[in-house]
Each structure stands twice: as structure tokens, then as C-alpha cells.
Amino acid sequence: MKRTLIAGIAAAALVAATTFSAPRAEAHPALLIPLIAAGIGGLAIGGAVASANHPYAYEVAPAGNVYVTPHAEAICHIVRERTLHGWRRVQVCD
């Protein structure tokens, strides 16, 4: 009985504290504009940082086969190279 009474008094105290001490809600545009700008800026910076560590960020290769013509006669051979879209053949001349 004693615990129930203490719990009831504590609950009543919490209800009274939240009901009677709540301030009036006010929205000042001068305070909201910087908050909105900071949120948009944070999203932009977060997106840039998140995409910077992408493993394929700098390894974008054109699809298809690549042939390079040397200026002088050279020995050429074809090698397979792995890309984002699969494998491709590349002619390499020494």
C-alpha cells in the first residue's frame, strides 16, 4: 500500500509539473531561418562526405573495347580488364 501511494504521488507531481510550468509556444522566424539553413547545409556536406569514400568513385571506365594506335611499330597484345560493368578487352602496346 505504501509503494502504491508513493507511486501515485510521484505521478501526480509529474502531471502537475508538466501542466503548470509549460511555457507559451512561440516561433520566431529569425531563429528558424538559420536552423533550416544549417539543416540543408548539413545534408549537403553529409552527402558529399558519404559519397567520397565510395570504392568506385574514381574507377569509372568506358564500356566496350579500347584500341590505342602507337606512333611507331610496337608489339601489341590484348589483355582483359575488369570494370564496373564486367570485363572488357584492351589492346596494350609496348
C-alpha positions as CSV (number, residue, x, y, z in Angstrom):
1,M,0.0,0.0,0.0
2,K,2.9,2.3,0.8
3,R,4.5,1.8,-2.6
4,T,1.2,2.4,-4.4
5,L,0.7,5.7,-2.5
6,I,4.2,6.9,-3.3
7,A,3.9,6.0,-7.0
8,G,0.5,7.9,-7.2
9,I,2.0,11.0,-5.5
10,A,5.0,10.9,-7.9
11,A,2.7,10.6,-10.9
12,A,0.6,13.5,-9.7
13,A,3.7,15.6,-9.2
14,L,4.9,14.9,-12.7
15,V,1.5,15.8,-14.2
16,A,1.3,19.0,-12.2
17,A,4.9,20.0,-13.1
18,T,4.3,19.4,-16.9
19,T,0.9,21.1,-16.9
20,F,1.6,24.2,-15.0
21,S,5.1,25.0,-16.0
22,A,4.8,24.7,-19.8
23,P,5.8,28.0,-21.4
24,R,3.9,29.5,-24.3
25,A,4.9,28.2,-27.7
26,E,6.4,30.9,-29.9
27,A,8.1,30.6,-33.3
28,H,10.5,33.4,-34.3
29,P,11.3,33.4,-38.0
30,A,14.7,35.0,-37.2
31,L,15.6,31.9,-35.3
32,L,14.1,29.3,-37.7
33,I,15.9,30.5,-40.8
34,P,19.4,29.7,-39.6
35,L,18.2,26.3,-38.3
36,I,16.7,25.4,-41.7
37,A,19.9,26.6,-43.5
38,A,22.1,24.6,-41.1
39,G,20.0,21.5,-41.8
40,I,20.2,21.8,-45.5
41,G,23.9,22.6,-45.3
42,G,24.4,19.6,-43.1
43,L,22.6,17.3,-45.5
44,A,24.7,18.6,-48.4
45,I,28.0,18.1,-46.6
46,G,27.0,14.7,-45.3
47,G,26.1,13.6,-48.8
48,A,29.4,14.8,-50.1
49,V,31.4,13.0,-47.4
50,A,29.4,9.8,-47.7
51,S,30.0,9.6,-51.5
52,A,33.7,10.5,-51.2
53,N,34.6,7.0,-49.8
54,H,32.7,5.1,-52.5
55,P,35.1,2.3,-53.7
56,Y,34.2,3.0,-57.4
57,A,34.3,6.8,-57.2
58,Y,37.5,7.1,-59.3
59,E,37.4,3.8,-61.3
60,V,34.7,4.7,-63.9
61,A,35.8,3.3,-67.2
62,P,34.1,3.5,-70.5
63,A,32.2,0.3,-71.6
64,G,33.4,-1.6,-74.6
65,N,36.8,-2.3,-76.1
66,V,39.6,0.2,-76.2
67,Y,42.2,0.2,-79.0
68,V,45.2,2.6,-79.0
69,T,47.3,3.0,-82.1
70,P,51.0,3.5,-81.3
71,H,53.2,6.1,-83.1
72,A,55.9,3.6,-84.1
73,E,55.8,-0.1,-84.7
74,A,55.4,-1.9,-81.4
75,I,54.5,-5.3,-80.1
76,C,50.8,-5.3,-79.1
77,H,48.8,-7.8,-77.1
78,I,45.2,-7.9,-75.8
79,V,44.5,-8.2,-72.1
80,R,41.3,-8.5,-70.2
81,E,40.4,-5.7,-67.7
82,R,37.7,-5.7,-65.1
83,T,35.3,-2.8,-65.0
84,L,32.1,-1.9,-63.1
85,H,30.1,-3.5,-65.8
86,G,32.1,-6.7,-66.2
87,W,35.1,-7.5,-68.3
88,R,36.5,-5.7,-71.4
89,R,39.4,-6.3,-73.8
90,V,42.1,-3.7,-74.0
91,Q,45.0,-3.6,-76.5
92,V,48.3,-2.9,-74.9
93,C,51.3,-1.9,-77.0
94,D,54.8,-2.0,-75.6
